[in-house]
Amino acid sequence: MVVSEELCEKEIVMHKLCDMGLDQIANWLNALPEDKWKTMFMLYWPTLVKKCGIEA
């Protein structure tokens, strides 16, 4: 169940990034491992994390 929730959240974030015209960042997230994408996203793109609604 946790894995599916994690995938769903990742897909939602990727969709929001594409809506903002940030397709390359969405592709970068897609390439990251499921267990590390959120940490990497928070580290490299903290402003986008807030815009995508992810809580630290």
ABEGO torsion letter per residue (X at the ends): XAAAAAAAAAAAAAAAAAAAGBAAAAAAAAABBAAAAAAAAAAABAAAAAAAGBBX
